[in-house]
């Protein structure tokens, strides 16, 4: 301990001794950068007859801990006051307190409460039984490495255990990020708490993990297992949550609960999960005859989850009873049977903190209808006007500043089906065109008056999304990009979308694209997720189109023509020309994202333009391009457009290729079709994460050759996985059933989107020709109305969340979800009540 | 523009009225704002920002030998040289031919506010500064007050980039100076761009593998970004990118985070360390102005290319570092391990060291009486790239106390570094 710290401790101890009081209430807490929260039971200023729960808040910038009476809802009245009027009681704590943890010794006496300074290695015990709550320096536990996370473990009565993730010194993987378990016990005086030196070595047992711990959690009632979130592989090729058996001190055994991605926040609970066939909002959804199940909840690491990964992002549910070594993961089965795992609970924000709450010990009131909300069930608000009964509630503090509620019994966000899953046409193209893309009756040629009724959707799969069906639309991410070209022959040019810089040091590298060059902004054109399609005349498949600016840098490659579909008369408009994409080449050293093979532009079926003159101009441009690119040409500006129709989503990007007059289905899978894992086994290329250079084996699908049609199916399937876990139940509702004619209830599976479009003539003299600019925009809504709490101002960057059952002291308050924010506030909210019960400590 | 001119005149008038005629000291630091290290020499740009000395010559660039043992507490290091510059110096960036072969000689670059100069101070073999016509006027009509500066080096490529604090319309102006160009009047030798939009560019980092310049653009109301330019192909920053100008992009930070310092990991340009200040974005959006900060974070972010080749930001870790998050520097590389990072919380007066390999954290904070161990209002953070006996020396300037604190970091295990205490060396200048 440094001299400064000793001095500071002394000064602070004096300060604490001077600030004790028995007064409660009347002052704001005056928090300063709360960094952690915990709830402990302690004697009220040493009064052994007054054991009560306190909320303790670490004030990082003021070096103290604020105490709040946890028996009442947070607010000024709950603050424990100091005798001076200047401020409420705060326990001095040195060097920026950053972490807190409390654990019960289960003997009806004061709990263990430890705090840790930022970057410190020492657990400092707070005297929860002392009149001044002072730190008990004699019980410091120096763990030799920085404390990263703490979780309280159940233990035998009279003892309390804390699992502590440690940083380690680096180098030896086994020494990095150790896990320590520290045991405390009731002291011989029957009141104090002390380190239990009979456990491990002087009360501490520690062992290496070999992976970085991002978060820790314990299962209620289970003294032997700790769950660790980690972004790293826990076992070779397995990421998820590590289950660490700590039953033998220091001899930890680690088992991976595969989650198909890394994790960064974790919580655990025992819950009952709803019946597969029930979407009831009340207790009827659950079977009390079935025992509760253990569940581990983890926020997936956004670096390894998403629409192009093996699992969507969100909160994944893990079942410790499922053997990852057998199944490949420990995610429960999909209740609907279509997916090879249960889809994660989808969040609309990046989670910053996660906690779970179980049912309260007391019902919220003596009313008969409230008696169900204890022991097994808890009430959860699902909207401003509705509640449900569930068996576990999660809280997620989001980057969007809001507090989100999870219905763990139904493994979904707290929500009501307030609006039907629906589609709505929103955008038409320019009125200058005499035709328009419009929905048709599926399988027919009629353009109905109510087009949305002819868009088939599936509750649970149809996402909230803005869609466009467009003719020759720009493919996502490929608009006005820098590109390089090199001629293959006078009729073909290779094009790479990338910025390159020559390598004069390599005499062999005299033309672009070539190896050993400085590259940036490389488009992975070979990746099926970008959706570029090469034309195949044998199969009558239309080629995608490369639109190239006629000027390269300051020089003019050719005269070119105004952009197709442009009605501008501005002579200064950038001229361009078009070429067909007739091939897609795999990545090479010089073009690590792959290349497109371009040829002269050809007319598509029923394409309204270009006219002959424009086509001739483009042909001349292509000749010039091939000539100029004979030894490589940098500085091109290129846009890649679909050859014909394409479906695009704002969030999902490329979503496939509808055609006029034929049904188009965007679906996770067909009823008898392969699921995403089966498709992925056939297309390792789709799992190329864009790393450059691409890993060997990926590009040729491990030597088997990649079927790009299979790859596209996989890419699209991943974009429309199950979006939500509770569907509408239309049974007995004819109108509702009519909305979803192709699906059955209550176990609902079906396409995210199925529709047909045609080119509707809008004038008597119009002809069925397709023009650049034809677009039909529409939105789909999932029907999920997520319910959350907006704490208002100063709620940025939450740094802690926890749950607390206040019902023993105030039954009406129910369970509480507490979230700390560095903006000097702790929110205390309960969705067990409507309107929400909210308190704020500031 | 008229308002800027009036401000400049007022500033000049005010300066002439209250300043002394005495030049600033060239052996003692005074209101340091920028520091750097070259060949073991600590280079300190003093700002004379309260105009205690002459406005024309009140500032200084002083070199002292800070590579050897230093006594505890207030100390003077062997003086290597010093020159006067104009007052209101900003940051200091070192251009070292050892890592920047395109340069003919080592330079210390110091932008100066008010006069809108960039000093290209030549450094002798030991680091002694000299300036014979090294002032380069960057004055323009749309911007004033240069402050942030960095040096970008790649094979055959050496440029300085300067960020401006004020401009017409609040635009985020960037100036590029070609350090290999002997004739700075030549076309393209000095280029200015406001294509970053509204805000200020307050910190830079350079990725030589892609010739990509990163800049932290501060939040004006509720959104902030990390802006980047790809400088390959001898493109120009002052030309529209569709006309052959340098292409770039932006990676957005979450609402309410304002970046003040950035640094790229050693050997891994996809990993960046970002010091951000947290502010109330909602209040800012309503009022249109920033309403105080509530905390600071050191973010560990991954810079991930999407399949289209555009770079996005993924936050991997966020570490609370307190008020006034500002400069970030990466310590020398460690074989097979992620970096150690130094970050400054200027308002709290805390120097943080973070080991990205094992998540260890060390705070060089305050003493028992609340005094910052690195001095009040720390301004400027520099890392000596030389590893001596397993330690790396980190320097922190104190604007308010006019000294530079040095702290030796155990590179293998930051927790094994000497305990921070009030006896850290505080270099006040060179030996008389």
Interface residues (C-beta under 8 A of the other chain):
Chain A: X2 X3 X4 X5 X7 X8 X11 X33 X35 X60 X61 X95 X96 X98 X118 X119 X121 X145 X146 X148 X167 X168 X169 X170 X171 X176 X177 X212 X231 X302 X303 X308 X350 X399 X401 X476 X477 X478 X480 X481 X482 X497 X498 X499 X500 X501 X518 X519 X520 X521 X522 X523 X524 X527 X529 X530 X549 X551 X553 X554 X574 X593 X634 X635 X637 X690 X692 X792 X793 X794 X796 X797 X799 X821 X822 X823 X824
Chain B: X154 X209 X210 X211 X212 X230 X232 X233 X241 X242 X243 X244 X247 X249 X254 X255 X256 X257 X278 X279 X280 X281 X282 X283 X294 X295 X297 X302 X304 X305 X306 X307 X308 X309 X310 X314 X315 X316 X318 X320 X322 X323 X337 X348 X352 X355 X357 X358 X359 X360 X361 X362 X363 X365 X367 X368 X373 X412 X413 X415 X416 X419 X420 X421 X422
